[in-house]
Amino acid sequence: MLYSMTGFGRGSASDGEITVWVEVKSINSRFLEIQMRIPPILSNAEFELKKIIKKTISRGKIFLNAQIIGGSGVRLWDIIVDDSLLDMYADLIEQVESRLVPERTVISLDRFLTMNEIFTKIPNTESQERVVSLALSAVSEAMKSLRQ
């Protein structure tokens, strides 16, 4: 059957707490080119997502956009604190404080929250597995929708 290479498809998948929405747009092109705009939690699954597209389409320029909506009880990310760096900053602040007049020194804890290098955000393993599974389903649905 002959299919148009220009089209649009949508797909979604949900497990009740997490929902993944995917939009796929395609335009005519001699070769297969896939461009993806996906959240960082899906970066490890990029190859698998492309594999689903390649099963459905052999040529054309494909644009995939994915969004994740997590419920209030879902923890998609874990935050790790670099304790040694935090200690170095705390020591430095103590040194600065000792040089200044105590009345003029106001250093609050929220200053540390602006120091991004102290914190590392990594995907929560359990949530990431759920999100990847939902994304694979949503991409499959979007590709079916694209073909209709």
Residue, then its C-alpha position, 0 to 999 in steps of 0.5 A: m500500500l502507498y502511504s503519504m510521507t507527510g502526516f501527523g500522529r498522536g499517541s499517549a499512554s498512562d498507568g494512572e499516575i504517569t502519562v506520556w504524550v507523544e506527537v509525531k510529524s513527518i514530511n517528505s524526504r529522500f532519506l530517513e531522518i529522525q529528530m526527537r525532543i524528549p525529556p531527559i528522563l527518556s534519553n536512555a531510551e532514544f535508541e528504542l524509540k527510534k527503532i519503533i519509528k524505523k519499523t513503521i517508516s523507511r524514509g522521510k523527515i520525522f519530528l517526535n515530541a514527547q511530554i511527561i505528566g507525573g501525578s503528585g505522588v510520583r517521584l521522577w527524580d532523585i537529588i544527590v548532594d555533593d557533601s564534600l563540596l557543600d562542606m567546602y562552601a560551608d568552611l569558606i562561608e565561616q572564614v568570610e564570616s569571621r572577617l566581617v562584623p557579625e551584625r553585617t553578616v547574614i548568610s541563609l541556607d537558601r543561598f546554598l540552593t542556588m549553587n547548582e554544582i552542589f546538587t545532581k539530579i538523576p532519574n528515579t530508577e523505578s519511575q524511569e522504567r515506568v516512563v520508558s515503558l509508557a513512552l514506547s507504547a505512546v510512540s507505537e500509538a502515534m506511529k499507527s495514528l500517523r499511518q491512518 
